[in-house]
Amino acid sequence: MQEKLERAAMALREADGLVISAGAGMGVDSGLPDFRGDQGFWKAYPPYARLGLSFMNLANPRWFREDPALAWGFYGHRLELYRRTVPHEGFALLRRWSERTTLGSFVFTSNVDGQFQRAGFDPGRIVECHGAIDFLQCTASCGVGTFSADGVHVDVDPETFRARDPLPRCPRCGALARPSILMFGDDGWDSSRVEVQEQNLDAWMTRARGARLVAIECGAGTAVPSVRHFNEQLRRVSPGLLLLRINLREPEAPEGHLGLPLGALAALRAIEACR
């Protein structure tokens, strides 16, 4: 382990730029609930256990049609939770490491919690591949596009986790609004904002061609493999890149790369101690 930490620290000292990627495990050290498995989800949301509804059941756009109070109870609570959550120290470490490189960093995350922006990362250098809870869209597809959730507050009954009226509405047509998040079985997600983010990433990667890059992957497992797939593609287009995979349960990394069986914050602190 110590050898791996020292190798990671050396790679960071020599890097021209960082690609930082994160899955749900990145938020656990900030106190966000771990939704791994139904039991973890139901521990955070007991009313849904009584209803027999899993995370996959609830994270479905059909509820905005069939039971908007149920849908906004789930997402309204998460909206306020993420707003209150303070990003853990690991975010600050990643920022400092980025600032010491010539190219800086670019972030790719499957999380919808906005934690990287709250930690001070440049919003123009972030891809939120599943969308973001801080942005909404119209359920009637009126053409308004995505719009900010700033000023939107949902009153959620803490016993039932159902939302009380008024529910968020589209500023153009008045129809029910929904989070601009890719849900399960979702054919109505407005991905235009993420497409712009991906164009920014492509432009940054073009500038970084031939540079010494380190990819730091934090808390991204195989259950939702979006981040891992991204890093597989990244390794193909940047053959000299070093992948540093930080994952408490699934740390296995490709040959020649580094896997650390630690939580995100513990691993980042341990690397910093070697720098």
LOGUNU-193476 format. One line per field, with one value per atom (N, C-alpha, C): residue number from 1; x, y, z. Coordinates in Angstrom, 1 decimal, decimal comma. Layout:
N
seq: c(NUM/...)
X: c(X/...)
Y: c(Y/...)
Z: c(Z/...)
END
This chain:
275
seq: c(1/1/1/2/2/2/3/3/3/4/4/4/5/5/5/6/6/6/7/7/7/8/8/8/9/9/9/10/10/10/11/11/11/12/12/12/13/13/13/14/14/14/15/15/15/16/16/16/17/17/17/18/18/18/19/19/19/20/20/20/21/21/21/22/22/22/23/23/23/24/24/24/25/25/25/26/26/26/27/27/27/28/28/28/29/29/29/30/30/30/31/31/31/32/32/32/33/33/33/34/34/34/35/35/35/36/36/36/37/37/37/38/38/38/39/39/39/40/40/40/41/41/41/42/42/42/43/43/43/44/44/44/45/45/45/46/46/46/47/47/47/48/48/48/49/49/49/50/50/50/51/51/51/52/52/52/53/53/53/54/54/54/55/55/55/56/56/56/57/57/57/58/58/58/59/59/59/60/60/60/61/61/61/62/62/62/63/63/63/64/64/64/65/65/65/66/66/66/67/67/67/68/68/68/69/69/69/70/70/70/71/71/71/72/72/72/73/73/73/74/74/74/75/75/75/76/76/76/77/77/77/78/78/78/79/79/79/80/80/80/81/81/81/82/82/82/83/83/83/84/84/84/85/85/85/86/86/86/87/87/87/88/88/88/89/89/89/90/90/90/91/91/91/92/92/92/93/93/93/94/94/94/95/95/95/96/96/96/97/97/97/98/98/98/99/99/99/100/100/100/101/101/101/102/102/102/103/103/103/104/104/104/105/105/105/106/106/106/107/107/107/108/108/108/109/109/109/110/110/110/111/111/111/112/112/112/113/113/113/114/114/114/115/115/115/116/116/116/117/117/117/118/118/118/119/119/119/120/120/120/121/121/121/122/122/122/123/123/123/124/124/124/125/125/125/126/126/126/127/127/127/128/128/128/129/129/129/130/130/130/131/131/131/132/132/132/133/133/133/134/134/134/135/135/135/136/136/136/137/137/137/138/138/138/139/139/139/140/140/140/141/141/141/142/142/142/143/143/143/144/144/144/145/145/145/146/146/146/147/147/147/148/148/148/149/149/149/150/150/150/151/151/151/152/152/152/153/153/153/154/154/154/155/155/155/156/156/156/157/157/157/158/158/158/159/159/159/160/160/160/161/161/161/162/162/162/163/163/163/164/164/164/165/165/165/166/166/166/167/167/167/168/168/168/169/169/169/170/170/170/171/171/171/172/172/172/173/173/173/174/174/174/175/175/175/176/176/176/177/177/177/178/178/178/179/179/179/180/180/180/181/181/181/182/182/182/183/183/183/184/184/184/185/185/185/186/186/186/187/187/187/188/188/188/189/189/189/190/190/190/191/191/191/192/192/192/193/193/193/194/194/194/195/195/195/196/196/196/197/197/197/198/198/198/199/199/199/200/200/200/201/201/201/202/202/202/203/203/203/204/204/204/205/205/205/206/206/206/207/207/207/208/208/208/209/209/209/210/210/210/211/211/211/212/212/212/213/213/213/214/214/214/215/215/215/216/216/216/217/217/217/218/218/218/219/219/219/220/220/220/221/221/221/222/222/222/223/223/223/224/224/224/225/225/225/226/226/226/227/227/227/228/228/228/229/229/229/230/230/230/231/231/231/232/232/232/233/233/233/234/234/234/235/235/235/236/236/236/237/237/237/238/238/238/239/239/239/240/240/240/241/241/241/242/242/242/243/243/243/244/244/244/245/245/245/246/246/246/247/247/247/248/248/248/249/249/249/250/250/250/251/251/251/252/252/252/253/253/253/254/254/254/255/255/255/256/256/256/257/257/257/258/258/258/259/259/259/260/260/260/261/261/261/262/262/262/263/263/263/264/264/264/265/265/265/266/266/266/267/267/267/268/268/268/269/269/269/270/270/270/271/271/271/272/272/272/273/273/273/274/274/274/275/275/275)
X: c(0,8/0,0/0,9/1,9/2,7/3,4/3,9/4,5/3,6/2,3/1,3/1,1/1,0/0,7/1,9/3,1/4,3/4,3/4,0/3,9/2,9/1,7/0,6/1,1/1,7/2,2/3,3/4,1/5,2/4,5/3,5/2,8/2,1/1,6/0,9/1,9/3,0/4,1/4,5/4,6/5,1/4,0/2,7/1,6/1,5/1,1/0,8/-0,7/-1,5/-2,9/-3,6/-4,8/-5,5/-6,9/-7,3/-8,7/-9,3/-10,2/-10,8/-12,2/-12,4/-13,8/-14,3/-15,6/-16,2/-17,5/-17,8/-19,1/-19,7/-20,7/-21,4/-20,5/-19,5/-18,6/-17,9/-17,8/-17,1/-17,9/-19,2/-20,1/-20,3/-19,9/-20,1/-19,4/-18,1/-17,3/-17,8/-18,7/-19,4/-20,6/-21,0/-22,1/-23,4/-23,2/-24,4/-24,7/-25,9/-26,3/-25,7/-25,4/-24,9/-26,1/-26,5/-27,7/-27,3/-26,1/-25,7/-26,7/-27,5/-28,4/-29,7/-30,7/-32,0/-31,9/-31,2/-31,1/-30,5/-29,5/-28,8/-29,8/-30,5/-31,5/-32,6/-33,2/-34,3/-33,9/-32,6/-32,2/-32,3/-32,0/-32,0/-33,5/-34,3/-35,7/-36,7/-36,9/-37,8/-39,2/-39,9/-41,2/-41,2/-40,1/-40,1/-39,9/-39,3/-39,2/-40,6/-41,5/-42,8/-43,6/-43,3/-44,0/-43,4/-42,2/-41,5/-40,9/-40,6/-40,0/-38,5/-37,8/-36,3/-35,9/-34,6/-34,1/-34,4/-34,2/-34,5/-36,0/-36,8/-38,3/-38,6/-38,0/-38,4/-37,7/-36,5/-35,8/-36,2/-37,5/-38,2/-39,1/-39,0/-39,9/-41,4/-41,8/-43,2/-44,0/-43,2/-43,9/-44,3/-43,6/-44,0/-45,3/-45,6/-46,9/-48,0/-47,6/-48,6/-48,8/-47,8/-47,9/-46,8/-47,1/-46,1/-45,6/-46,5/-46,2/-45,1/-45,3/-44,3/-43,0/-43,0/-41,8/-41,0/-41,7/-41,1/-40,7/-41,4/-41,0/-39,6/-39,3/-38,0/-37,0/-37,2/-36,2/-36,1/-37,2/-37,2/-36,3/-36,5/-35,6/-34,2/-33,8/-32,4/-31,9/-32,7/-32,3/-31,8/-32,6/-32,3/-31,1/-31,0/-29,9/-28,6/-28,6/-27,3/-26,9/-27,9/-27,6/-27,0/-27,4/-26,8/-25,5/-25,2/-24,0/-22,7/-21,7/-20,4/-19,5/-18,9/-17,9/-16,8/-16,3/-15,3/-13,9/-12,9/-11,6/-10,9/-11,3/-10,7/-10,9/-12,0/-12,3/-11,2/-10,9/-9,9/-8,5/-8,2/-6,9/-6,8/-7,9/-7,9/-7,7/-8,4/-8,2/-6,8/-6,2/-4,8/-3,8/-4,0/-3,2/-3,4/-4,6/-4,9/-4,2/-4,3/-3,7/-2,2/-1,5/-0,1/0,3/-0,6/-0,3/-0,5/0,2/0,1/-1,3/-1,9/-3,2/-4,4/-4,1/-5,3/-6,0/-7,3/-8,0/-9,3/-9,9/-11,3/-12,0/-13,2/-14,0/-15,0/-15,2/-16,2/-16,9/-18,2/-18,9/-20,3/-20,6/-22,0/-22,9/-22,3/-23,1/-23,9/-25,1/-26,0/-26,1/-25,1/-25,3/-24,6/-23,9/-23,3/-22,1/-21,6/-20,5/-19,2/-18,9/-17,7/-17,8/-18,9/-19,1/-19,1/-19,7/-19,8/-18,4/-17,5/-16,1/-15,2/-15,8/-15,0/-14,4/-14,7/-14,2/-14,9/-14,2/-14,7/-15,9/-17,1/-18,2/-18,0/-17,2/-16,9/-15,9/-15,5/-14,6/-15,1/-16,4/-17,1/-18,1/-18,1/-19,1/-19,9/-21,2/-22,2/-23,0/-22,5/-23,0/-24,4/-24,9/-26,3/-27,2/-26,6/-27,4/-27,1/-27,9/-27,7/-29,0/-29,1/-30,3/-30,6/-29,5/-29,6/-30,2/-30,6/-31,3/-32,5/-33,5/-34,8/-35,2/-36,2/-36,7/-38,2/-38,9/-40,4/-40,8/-41,8/-42,3/-43,2/-43,6/-44,4/-43,5/-42,2/-41,3/-41,7/-41,9/-42,4/-41,3/-40,0/-38,9/-38,2/-38,5/-37,8/-36,3/-36,0/-34,7/-34,5/-33,3/-33,0/-33,0/-33,4/-33,3/-32,9/-32,4/-31,8/-32,9/-32,5/-33,4/-33,1/-32,3/-32,1/-33,4/-33,7/-35,0/-36,1/-35,9/-36,9/-36,8/-37,8/-37,8/-39,1/-38,9/-40,0/-40,3/-41,5/-41,9/-42,2/-41,4/-41,6/-42,0/-43,0/-43,5/-42,4/-41,8/-40,7/-41,2/-42,5/-43,0/-43,3/-43,9/-44,3/-43,3/-42,5/-41,6/-42,4/-43,6/-44,4/-44,3/-44,3/-44,2/-45,6/-45,6/-46,8/-46,8/-48,0/-48,1/-47,6/-47,1/-47,0/-45,8/-45,9/-44,7/-44,1/-42,8/-42,1/-42,7/-42,8/-43,4/-42,5/-42,8/-42,0/-42,3/-41,2/-41,4/-42,0/-42,0/-42,6/-44,0/-44,4/-45,8/-46,6/-45,9/-46,6/-46,8/-46,4/-46,5/-45,6/-45,8/-44,9/-43,5/-42,6/-41,1/-40,6/-39,5/-38,8/-37,3/-36,5/-35,0/-34,5/-33,5/-32,8/-31,8/-32,3/-31,4/-31,8/-30,9/-31,2/-31,7/-32,9/-33,5/-33,6/-34,0/-34,1/-35,3/-35,1/-36,2/-36,6/-35,7/-36,0/-35,7/-36,8/-36,7/-37,0/-37,2/-37,5/-36,5/-35,3/-34,3/-33,7/-33,6/-33,0/-31,5/-30,7/-29,3/-28,5/-29,1/-28,4/-27,3/-27,6/-26,6/-25,3/-25,5/-24,4/-23,6/-24,4/-23,7/-22,7/-23,1/-22,2/-21,0/-21,2/-20,1/-19,1/-19,7/-18,8/-18,0/-18,5/-17,8/-16,6/-16,9/-15,8/-14,7/-15,1/-14,1/-13,3/-13,9/-13,2/-12,2/-12,6/-11,6/-10,4/-10,7/-9,6/-8,7/-9,3/-8,4/-7,6/-8,1/-7,3/-6,1/-6,3/-5,2/-4,2/-4,7/-3,8/-3,2/-3,4/-2,8/-1,3/-0,7/0,7/1,2/0,3/0,7/0,7/1,4/1,4/0,1/-0,8/-2,1/-2,2/-2,8/-3,2/-4,7/-5,3/-6,8/-7,0/-7,7/-8,0/-9,5/-9,8/-11,2/-11,5/-12,6/-12,9/-14,4/-14,5/-15,8/-16,7/-16,2/-17,0/-16,9/-18,0/-18,1/-18,6/-18,9/-19,4/-20,9/-21,6/-23,1/-23,6/-23,1/-23,4/-22,1/-21,8/-20,4/-20,1/-20,8/-20,6/-19,2/-18,7/-17,4/-16,3/-16,5/-15,5/-15,4/-16,5/-16,5/-15,8/-16,0/-15,3/-13,8/-13,3/-11,9/-11,3/-12,1/-11,6/-11,4/-12,3/-12,2/-11,0/-10,8/-9,7/-8,4/-8,3/-7,0/-6,7/-7,7/-7,5/-7,0/-7,5/-7,1/-5,9/-5,5/-4,3/-3,5/-2,8/-2,0/-1,1/-0,5/0,5/-0,2/-1,5/-2,2/-2,0/-1,9/-1,9/-3,3/-4,0/-5,2/-5,0/-5,5/-5,5/-6,9/-7,2/-8,6/-8,7/-9,5/-9,8/-11,2/-11,2/-12,5/-12,4/-13,2/-13,1/-13,5/-14,4/-14,9/-14,4/-14,2/-13,8/-12,5/-11,4/-10,2/-9,4/-9,8/-9,0/-8,8/-7,5/-7,1/-6,4/-6,5/-5,8/-4,3/-3,6/-2,2/-1,4/-0,5/0,3/-0,3/-1,5/-2,2/-2,3/-2,9/-2,9/-4,3/-4,6/-5,8/-5,6/-6,4/-6,3/-7,6/-7,6/-8,8/-9,1/-9,4/-9,7/-10,9/-11,5/-12,5/-11,8/-12,6/-12,1/-11,2/-11,8/-11,1/-9,8/-9,9/-8,7/-7,6/-8,0/-6,9/-6,3/-7,1/-6,5/-5,7/-6,1/-5,2/-3,9/-3,9/-2,7/-1,8/-2,3/-1,5/-0,8/-1,6/-1,1/0,0/-0,1/1,0/2,3/2,2/3,4/4,0/3,3/3,7/4,8)
Y: c(-1,2/0,0/1,3/1,3/2,5/2,7/1,7/1,8/2,4/2,0/2,5/4,0/4,4/5,7/6,6/6,2/7,0/7,1/6,0/6,1/7,1/7,1/8,0/9,4/9,7/11,0/11,5/10,6/11,0/11,3/10,5/10,8/12,1/12,5/13,8/14,9/14,7/15,8/16,1/15,0/15,1/15,4/15,4/15,5/16,9/17,0/18,3/18,7/17,7/17,9/16,7/16,9/15,9/15,7/14,5/14,2/13,5/14,2/13,8/13,2/12,0/11,4/10,8/10,8/10,5/9,8/8,8/8,2/8,4/7,6/7,9/7,8/7,0/6,8/8,1/9,1/10,3/11,1/11,0/11,8/11,2/10,0/9,3/10,0/10,4/11,1/12,5/13,0/14,3/14,1/12,8/12,5/12,2/12,1/11,7/10,3/9,9/8,5/7,6/6,3/5,3/4,5/4,7/4,0/2,6/2,1/0,8/-0,3/-0,9/-2,0/-1,4/-2,1/-1,6/-1,3/-2,1/-1,9/-0,5/-0,2/1,2/2,3/2,1/3,1/3,3/2,1/2,2/2,7/2,5/3,1/4,6/5,2/6,6/7,1/6,3/6,7/5,6/5,5/4,4/4,3/5,5/5,3/4,5/4,6/3,8/2,3/2,0/0,6/0,0/0,8/0,4/0,2/1,0/0,9/-0,1/-0,6/-1,6/-1,0/0,3/1,0/1,2/0,7/0,8/2,1/2,4/3,6/3,5/2,3/2,2/2,4/2,0/2,2/3,7/4,4/5,8/6,7/6,4/7,2/7,0/7,2/6,9/8,0/8,5/9,7/9,4/8,2/7,9/8,5/8,6/9,2/10,6/11,4/12,8/12,8/11,8/11,7/11,1/10,1/9,3/9,8/10,3/10,7/11,8/13,0/14,1/14,4/14,2/14,5/13,4/12,2/11,2/11,5/11,8/12,1/13,3/14,4/15,6/15,4/14,5/14,2/13,6/12,7/12,1/13,1/13,7/14,6/16,0/16,4/17,6/17,5/16,3/16,1/16,0/15,4/15,3/16,7/17,5/18,8/19,6/19,6/20,3/19,7/18,3/17,6/18,0/18,0/18,3/19,8/20,7/22,1/22,3/21,5/21,7/21,0/20,1/19,2/20,0/20,0/20,6/19,6/19,9/19,0/18,7/17,4/17,0/17,5/17,4/17,9/17,4/16,2/15,6/16,5/17,2/18,1/19,2/19,7/20,8/20,3/19,0/18,4/18,3/17,8/17,7/19,1/20,1/21,4/21,9/21,7/22,1/21,4/20,1/19,4/19,9/20,2/20,7/22,0/22,9/24,2/24,2/23,1/23,0/22,5/22,1/21,6/22,7/22,6/23,6/23,6/22,5/22,4/22,4/22,3/22,2/20,9/20,9/19,6/19,7/18,6/18,5/17,4/17,6/16,7/16,0/14,7/13,9/13,1/13,4/12,7/12,2/11,1/10,6/11,1/11,8/12,3/13,5/13,7/14,8/15,9/15,8/16,6/18,0/18,3/19,6/19,9/18,8/19,0/19,6/19,3/19,8/21,3/21,8/23,3/23,9/23,3/23,8/23,9/23,0/22,9/23,9/24,7/25,7/25,3/24,1/23,8/24,6/24,9/25,7/24,9/25,5/24,8/24,6/25,4/25,2/24,0/23,4/22,2/21,0/20,8/19,7/19,1/17,8/17,0/16,3/16,5/15,8/14,8/13,6/12,8/12,3/12,4/12,0/13,2/14,4/15,6/16,2/17,1/17,7/18,1/17,9/18,3/19,8/20,5/22,0/22,6/21,8/22,2/21,5/22,1/21,5/21,6/20,9/20,9/20,7/21,1/21,0/19,6/19,1/17,7/17,7/18,9/19,0/19,3/19,4/19,6/20,8/21,9/23,1/23,9/23,4/24,1/25,1/25,1/26,1/25,6/24,4/23,9/23,6/23,6/23,4/24,8/24,8/26,1/25,9/26,9/26,8/26,5/25,7/25,4/26,4/27,4/28,4/29,1/29,2/29,8/28,8/27,5/26,5/25,7/25,7/25,0/24,1/22,8/21,9/21,5/21,7/21,4/19,9/19,1/17,7/17,2/16,4/15,9/14,9/15,1/14,3/12,9/12,7/11,4/10,5/11,1/10,3/10,5/11,5/11,9/12,2/12,8/13,3/14,8/15,4/16,8/17,5/18,7/19,4/20,5/20,9/22,0/23,3/24,2/24,1/23,4/22,6/21,9/22,7/22,5/23,3/23,3/24,4/24,6/25,2/24,9/25,5/27,0/27,8/29,2/29,7/28,9/29,3/28,9/27,6/27,2/26,8/26,7/26,4/25,0/24,1/22,7/22,2/21,0/20,5/20,4/20,9/20,7/19,5/19,0/17,9/18,1/17,4/17,6/17,2/17,9/17,6/16,5/15,3/14,2/13,0/12,2/11,0/9,9/9,5/8,6/7,2/6,2/4,8/4,8/4,3/4,2/5,6/6,5/7,9/8,2/8,5/8,9/10,4/11,1/12,5/13,4/12,9/13,7/14,7/16,0/17,0/17,0/16,4/16,2/17,4/18,5/19,5/20,2/20,4/21,0/20,1/18,8/17,9/17,8/17,9/17,9/19,1/20,2/21,4/21,1/20,5/20,1/19,1/18,2/17,2/17,9/18,9/19,6/20,4/20,9/21,6/20,6/19,3/18,3/17,9/17,8/17,5/18,5/19,8/20,9/20,9/20,5/20,5/19,3/18,2/17,0/17,3/18,0/18,4/19,2/20,2/21,0/20,1/19,0/18,2/17,0/17,0/15,9/15,9/14,7/14,6/14,9/15,5/15,9/14,7/14,8/13,8/14,0/13,0/13,1/12,0/12,4/11,4/11,5/10,3/10,2/9,7/10,5/10,1/9,7/8,5/8,0/7,7/8,4/8,2/7,6/6,5/5,9/5,6/5,1/4,8/3,3/2,6/1,1/0,6/-0,7/-1,3/-1,4/-1,1/-1,2/-0,1/1,1/2,2/2,5/1,9/1,9/3,1/4,2/5,3/5,9/6,1/6,6/5,7/4,4/3,4/3,3/3,4/3,4/4,6/5,7/7,0/6,8/6,2/6,1/5,0/4,0/3,1/3,8/4,6/5,4/6,4/7,0/7,9/7,2/6,0/5,3/5,0/4,8/4,5/5,7/6,9/8,1/8,8/8,4/8,9/7,8/7,1/5,9/6,1/7,3/7,5/7,8/7,9/8,3/7,2/7,7/6,8/6,9/5,8/5,7/5,4/6,2/5,9/5,7/4,4/4,0/3,9/4,7/4,7/4,1/2,9/2,3/1,3/1,5/0,7/-0,8/-1,0/-2,4/-3,0/-2,1/-2,6/-1,8/-2,1/-1,2/-1,8/-2,9/-3,5/-2,6/-2,4/-1,5/-2,3/-1,8/-2,5/-2,6/-3,5/-3,7/-2,4/-2,1/-0,9/0,4/0,2/1,3/1,1/1,9/1,8/1,7/0,7/0,6/0,7/1,5/1,7/1,3/0,3/-0,2/0,7/2,0/2,9/3,8/4,4/5,4/6,7/7,5/8,6/9,5/10,0/10,9/10,3/9,1/8,4/8,3/7,9/7,8/9,1/10,1/11,4/12,0/11,8/12,3/11,5/10,2/9,3/9,7/10,1/10,5/11,8/12,7/14,1/13,9/13,0/12,8/12,3/11,7/11,3/12,4/13,5/14,5/15,4)
Z: c(0,0/0,0/0,0/0,9/0,9/-0,4/-1,0/-2,3/-3,4/-3,3/-4,3/-4,0/-2,7/-2,3/-2,8/-2,6/-3,0/-4,5/-5,2/-6,7/-7,2/-6,5/-6,8/-6,6/-5,5/-5,1/-6,1/-6,6/-7,5/-8,9/-9,3/-10,6/-10,5/-9,4/-9,3/-9,3/-8,7/-8,8/-10,2/-11,0/-12,4/-13,4/-13,0/-14,0/-14,5/-15,8/-16,5/-16,2/-16,0/-15,8/-15,1/-14,5/-13,9/-14,5/-14,6/-14,9/-13,7/-13,1/-11,8/-12,1/-11,7/-11,9/-10,6/-10,5/-9,2/-9,4/-8,5/-8,4/-7,0/-6,7/-5,4/-4,2/-4,2/-3,1/-2,7/-3,6/-3,3/-2,3/-2,3/-1,4/0,0/0,2/1,5/2,6/2,3/3,3/3,6/2,8/3,2/4,0/4,3/5,1/4,2/2,9/2,1/2,3/2,2/2,4/1,3/1,7/0,8/0,3/-1,0/-1,5/-2,0/-1,7/-2,2/-1,7/-2,6/-2,2/-1,6/-1,6/-1,0/0,4/1,2/2,7/3,0/2,3/2,5/2,1/1,0/0,6/1,6/2,0/3,0/4,3/4,7/6,0/5,9/4,8/4,6/4,5/3,9/3,6/4,0/5,3/5,9/5,2/4,9/4,3/3,0/2,3/1,0/1,3/2,4/2,8/3,0/3,7/4,0/2,7/1,7/0,4/-0,5/-0,1/-1,0/-2,2/-2,2/-3,3/-3,2/-4,1/-4,1/-4,8/-4,7/-5,4/-6,9/-7,5/-9,0/-9,3/-8,3/-8,5/-8,5/-7,6/-7,4/-8,4/-8,8/-9,8/-11,2/-11,4/-12,6/-13,0/-14,2/-14,6/-14,6/-14,5/-14,5/-13,3/-12,2/-11,0/-11,2/-12,1/-12,3/-13,1/-13,8/-14,4/-13,5/-12,8/-12,0/-10,6/-10,0/-8,6/-8,3/-8,8/-8,6/-7,2/-6,2/-4,8/-4,4/-4,8/-4,5/-5,1/-6,4/-7,2/-6,5/-6,3/-5,7/-4,3/-3,6/-2,2/-2,2/-3,1/-3,2/-3,7/-4,8/-5,3/-4,6/-4,0/-3,2/-2,0/-1,3/-0,1/-0,5/-1,6/-2,1/-2,5/-3,1/-3,4/-2,2/-1,1/0,1/0,8/0,8/1,4/0,7/-0,6/-1,3/-1,1/-1,0/-0,8/0,6/1,6/2,9/3,1/2,3/2,5/2,2/3,1/2,9/2,3/1,1/0,5/1,5/1,5/2,5/2,0/2,9/2,7/1,4/0,9/-0,3/-1,5/-1,6/-2,7/-2,7/-1,5/-1,5/-1,8/-1,5/-1,8/-3,4/-4,0/-5,4/-6,1/-5,6/-6,1/-6,0/-4,9/-4,7/-5,7/-5,8/-6,7/-8,2/-8,5/-9,9/-10,1/-9,1/-9,3/-9,4/-9,1/-9,2/-10,6/-11,4/-12,7/-13,8/-14,9/-16,0/-16,6/-16,8/-17,5/-16,5/-15,2/-14,3/-14,4/-14,2/-14,2/-14,9/-15,2/-15,7/-14,9/-14,5/-13,7/-14,5/-14,3/-14,9/-13,8/-13,5/-12,4/-12,8/-12,2/-12,4/-11,3/-10,3/-9,2/-9,7/-9,1/-9,5/-8,4/-7,4/-6,2/-6,2/-7,3/-7,4/-6,4/-5,9/-4,8/-5,4/-6,6/-7,2/-7,3/-7,8/-7,9/-6,5/-5,5/-4,2/-3,6/-4,0/-3,5/-4,3/-5,2/-5,9/-7,2/-7,7/-9,1/-10,1/-11,2/-12,3/-13,0/-13,0/-13,6/-15,1/-15,7/-17,1/-17,4/-16,3/-16,4/-15,7/-15,8/-15,2/-16,2/-16,2/-16,9/-15,9/-15,9/-15,0/-15,9/-16,1/-17,2/-17,0/-15,7/-15,5/-15,2/-15,4/-15,1/-13,7/-13,3/-12,0/-11,4/-10,0/-9,3/-9,2/-9,5/-9,4/-10,6/-11,6/-12,8/-13,1/-13,6/-13,9/-15,3/-15,7/-17,1/-17,1/-18,1/-18,2/-18,6/-17,9/-18,2/-19,5/-19,9/-21,1/-22,4/-22,2/-23,3/-24,1/-23,5/-24,2/-24,9/-24,8/-25,5/-24,6/-23,3/-22,4/-22,2/-22,4/-22,1/-20,6/-20,1/-18,7/-18,1/-16,8/-16,1/-14,6/-14,0/-12,7/-11,6/-10,6/-9,5/-8,4/-8,6/-7,6/-7,2/-5,9/-5,5/-5,4/-5,8/-5,8/-4,5/-3,7/-2,4/-2,4/-2,0/-2,0/-0,6/-0,1/1,2/1,3/2,0/2,0/3,4/3,5/4,8/5,3/6,5/6,9/7,3/7,5/7,9/6,7/5,7/4,5/3,3/3,3/2,2/1,0/1,2/0,0/0,1/-1,1/-1,3/-1,1/-0,5/-0,4/-1,5/-2,0/-3,0/-2,4/-3,2/-4,7/-5,1/-6,1/-6,7/-7,8/-8,0/-9,0/-10,4/-11,0/-12,3/-13,4/-14,6/-15,7/-15,8/-15,9/-16,0/-17,3/-18,3/-19,6/-19,7/-19,5/-19,8/-18,5/-17,4/-16,1/-15,8/-16,7/-16,5/-15,4/-14,8/-13,8/-14,3/-13,4/-13,7/-13,0/-13,5/-12,9/-12,9/-12,1/-12,2/-13,5/-14,0/-15,2/-15,0/-14,6/-14,2/-15,1/-15,5/-16,2/-15,3/-15,4/-14,5/-15,2/-14,5/-15,1/-16,0/-17,2/-18,2/-18,7/-18,8/-19,0/-20,5/-21,2/-22,6/-22,8/-21,7/-21,8/-21,2/-20,8/-20,2/-21,3/-20,9/-21,7/-21,5/-22,4/-22,2/-22,8/-23,2/-23,9/-23,1/-21,8/-20,9/-20,8/-20,7/-20,6/-21,9/-23,0/-24,3/-24,4/-23,9/-23,9/-23,0/-21,8/-20,9/-21,6/-22,4/-23,1/-24,1/-24,8/-25,8/-25,1/-23,9/-23,2/-22,8/-22,4/-22,1/-23,4/-24,5/-25,7/-26,1/-25,9/-26,2/-25,2/-24,0/-23,0/-23,3/-23,7/-24,0/-25,3/-26,2/-27,4/-27,0/-26,1/-25,6/-24,8/-24,2/-23,3/-24,1/-25,4/-26,2/-26,0/-25,7/-25,5/-24,1/-23,2/-21,9/-20,9/-19,8/-18,8/-17,9/-18,1/-17,3/-16,3/-15,2/-14,2/-14,0/-14,1/-13,9/-12,5/-11,7/-10,3/-10,2/-10,0/-10,0/-8,5/-8,0/-6,6/-6,5/-5,9/-5,5/-6,6/-7,7/-8,8/-9,0/-8,7/-8,8/-10,1/-10,2/-11,4/-11,5/-10,4/-10,4/-11,3/-11,3/-12,2/-12,9/-14,0/-14,6/-15,4/-15,4/-16,3/-16,2/-15,0/-14,7/-15,2/-14,9/-15,3/-16,8/-17,5/-18,9/-19,5/-18,8/-19,3/-19,2/-18,1/-17,9/-18,8/-19,2/-20,2/-21,5/-21,9/-23,2/-23,1/-21,9/-21,7/-21,9/-21,4/-21,5/-22,9/-23,8/-25,2/-25,9/-25,6/-26,3/-25,7/-24,5/-23,8/-23,3/-24,2/-23,8/-22,6/-22,5/-21,4/-20,1/-20,0/-18,8/-17,7/-16,5/-15,3/-14,6/-14,4/-13,7/-12,3/-11,4/-10,0/-9,5/-9,3/-8,9/-7,4/-6,8/-5,4/-5,1/-4,5/-4,3/-3,2/-2,2/-1,0/-1,3/-2,1/-2,4/-3,7/-4,7/-6,0/-6,5/-5,9/-6,2/-7,4/-8,0/-9,0/-10,2/-10,6/-11,7/-12,8/-14,0/-15,1/-14,8/-15,5/-15,3/-15,6/-14,7/-14,9/-14,3/-13,7/-13,1/-11,6/-10,8/-9,4/-8,8/-7,9/-7,3/-5,8/-5,1/-3,7/-3,0/-2,1/-1,4/-0,2/-0,5/0,6/0,2/1,2/0,9/0,3/-0,4/-1,1/-0,2/0,9/1,7/2,3/2,8/3,4/2,4/1,2/0,1/-0,2/-0,4/-0,8/0,3/1,6/2,7/2,7/2,4/2,5/1,4/0,2/-0,9/-0,6/0,0/0,4/1,4/2,3/3,3/2,6/1,4/0,7/-0,2/-0,4/-1,3/-0,7)
END
